[in-house]
Amino acid sequence: MLRGTRDDYPHVTGELLDGAARPSAKGTVVKIKTISVAFSDSPLGRVLVAATTTGLCAVYLGDNDSPLLDALRAGFPFASINLAETQVTSAAIAAITAYLRNEADLPPLPLDPVGTPFQQQVWQALRAIPRGSTRTYGQLAGALGLPVTAARAVGRACAANPLAVVVPCHRALGADGNLRGFRWGLGRKRALLALEGVLLPELDL
């Protein structure tokens, strides 16, 4: 599959999956993959969960539904967005909100994130961090067999993570053990860590 947007592959006509282009045998028909969406309240604000027929492709946190939906459409410009909940999105959003309320552990969920091979490796390393633990970006680089100088690249991959909470990029910290950037805000990052038993000083807020 060719990962990217139509602008990345101007010569390709064919099926578009999750904002990715796949050449078609006919070379003319474009089929749009559907992404189903669900919203819910949570202790960290509004939660958007989006899923393909394969699994979750986005979990976003925010204050209002409209910006979250706009971000989803920007991230998947060639997808058809379905605002009717499905069995997958209903089960996933119930599990994620229960986790955020500290009512239950997060169960295994089917995932279908779109990313480069390197981003996928970093996201897999994040999923290996146990609840209640953290890793620095340099430690994550080391776990991937990379030098500590790759910490910045690891940090960028964490920032590109589309699956908040489920792929726990909030468990990644700076080399000094302090909070660094978080797509959904440092306040939410601190709250997620506190939920999991990790308490940090207030110096960096």
C-alpha positions as CSV (number, residue, x, y, z in Angstrom):
1,M,0.0,0.0,0.0
2,L,1.2,3.5,-0.8
3,R,0.9,5.5,2.4
4,G,0.2,9.3,2.1
5,T,-2.3,11.6,0.5
6,R,-3.3,12.2,-3.1
7,D,-0.8,15.0,-3.3
8,D,2.0,12.6,-2.5
9,Y,1.0,10.4,-5.5
10,P,-0.4,12.6,-8.2
11,H,0.1,9.9,-10.8
12,V,-2.0,7.3,-8.9
13,T,-5.6,6.6,-9.5
14,G,-7.3,3.9,-7.5
15,E,-8.6,3.0,-4.1
16,L,-8.0,5.3,-1.2
17,L,-7.8,3.7,2.3
18,D,-7.5,5.8,5.4
19,G,-6.1,8.7,3.4
20,A,-3.7,6.3,1.6
21,A,-3.6,5.5,-2.1
22,R,-3.7,2.0,-3.6
23,P,-3.5,1.6,-7.3
24,S,-6.6,0.1,-8.8
25,A,-6.7,-2.6,-11.5
26,K,-9.0,-0.5,-13.6
27,G,-7.0,2.7,-12.8
28,T,-10.1,4.9,-12.8
29,V,-12.4,4.0,-10.0
30,V,-11.9,5.6,-6.6
31,K,-13.5,3.8,-3.6
32,I,-13.6,5.7,-0.3
33,K,-13.2,3.8,2.9
34,T,-15.6,4.6,5.7
35,I,-14.5,5.7,9.1
36,S,-17.1,5.4,11.9
37,V,-17.0,7.9,14.8
38,A,-18.3,8.1,18.3
39,F,-18.0,10.8,21.0
40,S,-18.2,10.7,24.8
41,D,-17.6,12.8,27.9
42,S,-14.7,11.9,30.1
43,P,-12.8,13.4,33.1
44,L,-10.3,14.7,30.5
45,G,-13.0,16.4,28.3
46,R,-14.5,15.1,25.1
47,V,-13.2,11.9,23.6
48,L,-13.5,11.1,19.9
49,V,-13.0,7.4,18.8
50,A,-12.8,6.6,15.1
51,A,-12.5,3.2,13.5
52,T,-12.2,1.5,10.2
53,T,-13.6,-2.0,9.6
54,T,-10.2,-3.3,10.8
55,G,-9.8,-1.4,14.1
56,L,-9.3,2.0,15.7
57,C,-7.6,4.6,13.6
58,A,-8.0,7.6,15.9
59,V,-8.6,8.5,19.6
60,Y,-8.5,12.2,20.1
61,L,-9.0,14.3,23.3
62,G,-10.3,17.8,23.5
63,D,-12.8,20.3,24.7
64,N,-15.3,20.3,21.9
65,D,-16.5,17.9,19.3
66,S,-16.2,20.1,16.2
67,P,-12.4,20.7,16.4
68,L,-11.9,17.0,17.0
69,L,-14.0,16.1,14.0
70,D,-12.1,18.7,11.9
71,A,-8.8,17.2,12.9
72,L,-10.1,13.7,11.9
73,R,-11.2,15.0,8.5
74,A,-7.8,16.7,8.0
75,G,-6.0,13.5,8.9
76,F,-8.1,11.3,6.7
77,P,-9.1,13.6,3.8
78,F,-10.2,10.8,1.5
79,A,-12.3,8.9,3.9
80,S,-16.1,8.9,4.3
81,I,-16.9,9.9,7.8
82,N,-19.9,8.1,9.4
83,L,-21.2,9.7,12.6
84,A,-23.4,6.7,13.4
85,E,-21.8,4.5,16.1
86,T,-20.8,0.9,15.3
87,Q,-20.2,-2.0,17.5
88,V,-16.5,-1.4,17.4
89,T,-16.7,2.4,18.2
90,S,-19.3,1.8,20.9
91,A,-17.2,-0.8,22.7
92,A,-14.0,1.1,22.3
93,I,-15.4,4.4,23.6
94,A,-17.0,2.7,26.6
95,A,-13.7,1.0,27.5
96,I,-11.6,4.1,27.1
97,T,-14.0,6.3,29.1
98,A,-14.2,3.6,31.9
99,Y,-10.4,3.6,32.0
100,L,-10.3,7.4,32.2
101,R,-12.7,7.2,35.1
102,N,-10.4,4.6,36.8
103,E,-13.3,2.1,36.7
104,A,-11.6,-0.6,34.7
105,D,-8.4,-1.6,33.0
106,L,-8.1,-0.9,29.3
107,P,-8.8,-4.2,27.4
108,P,-7.1,-5.2,24.2
109,L,-8.7,-3.3,21.3
110,P,-8.3,-3.8,17.5
111,L,-6.0,-1.1,16.1
112,D,-5.6,0.3,12.6
113,P,-3.3,3.3,12.9
114,V,-1.8,4.9,9.8
115,G,1.9,5.8,10.1
116,T,5.3,5.3,8.6
117,P,7.2,2.1,9.5
118,F,9.3,4.1,12.0
119,Q,6.3,5.6,13.6
120,Q,4.7,2.2,13.9
121,Q,7.8,0.8,15.6
122,V,7.7,3.7,18.2
123,W,4.0,3.2,18.8
124,Q,4.6,-0.5,19.4
125,A,7.4,0.4,21.9
126,L,5.0,2.7,23.7
127,R,2.4,0.0,24.1
128,A,5.1,-2.1,25.8
129,I,5.4,0.4,28.7
130,P,3.4,-0.9,31.6
131,R,0.8,1.2,33.4
132,G,2.4,3.1,36.2
133,S,5.8,3.3,34.4
134,T,7.4,5.8,32.1
135,R,10.3,5.9,29.7
136,T,12.4,8.8,28.3
137,Y,12.5,9.3,24.6
138,G,16.2,8.2,24.8
139,Q,15.2,5.0,26.5
140,L,12.6,4.3,23.8
141,A,15.2,4.9,21.2
142,G,17.5,2.4,23.0
143,A,14.6,-0.2,23.1
144,L,14.5,0.1,19.3
145,G,18.2,-0.4,19.0
146,L,18.9,3.2,18.1
147,P,21.4,5.6,19.6
148,V,20.2,8.2,22.2
149,T,20.6,10.8,19.5
150,A,17.5,9.4,17.9
151,A,15.4,10.7,20.9
152,R,14.2,13.7,18.9
153,A,12.9,11.4,16.1
154,V,11.2,9.2,18.7
155,G,9.6,12.3,20.2
156,R,8.3,13.4,16.8
157,A,6.8,9.9,16.3
158,C,5.1,10.2,19.7
159,A,3.7,13.5,18.7
160,A,2.2,11.9,15.6
161,N,0.5,9.2,17.5
162,P,-3.2,9.2,16.5
163,L,-4.4,6.9,19.3
164,A,-4.4,8.8,22.6
165,V,-4.5,6.6,25.7
166,V,-4.6,3.4,23.7
167,V,-1.0,3.9,22.5
168,P,0.3,5.5,25.7
169,C,2.6,8.3,24.4
170,H,1.8,10.1,27.7
171,R,4.2,7.7,29.3
172,A,7.1,9.2,27.4
173,L,9.1,11.9,29.2
174,G,12.1,14.1,28.5
175,A,15.6,13.1,29.4
176,D,15.3,15.0,32.8
177,G,12.1,13.1,33.7
178,N,9.8,16.1,33.1
179,L,6.8,16.4,30.8
180,R,7.4,17.5,27.2
181,G,5.0,18.2,24.5
182,F,1.7,16.3,24.3
183,R,-0.7,16.7,21.4
184,W,-3.7,17.0,23.8
185,G,-2.1,19.3,26.3
186,L,0.3,18.9,29.2
187,G,-2.5,19.1,31.7
188,R,-4.1,16.0,30.2
189,K,-0.7,14.2,30.1
190,R,-0.1,14.9,33.8
191,A,-3.7,13.8,34.6
192,L,-3.2,10.5,32.7
193,L,0.0,9.8,34.5
194,A,-1.6,10.6,37.9
195,L,-4.4,8.3,37.0
196,E,-1.8,5.6,36.5
197,G,0.0,6.4,39.8
198,V,2.8,8.5,38.3
199,L,3.1,11.8,40.2
200,L,5.3,14.6,38.7
201,P,6.4,18.0,40.0
202,E,4.3,21.0,38.9
203,L,7.4,22.9,37.6
204,D,6.7,22.4,33.9
205,L,3.1,23.5,33.6
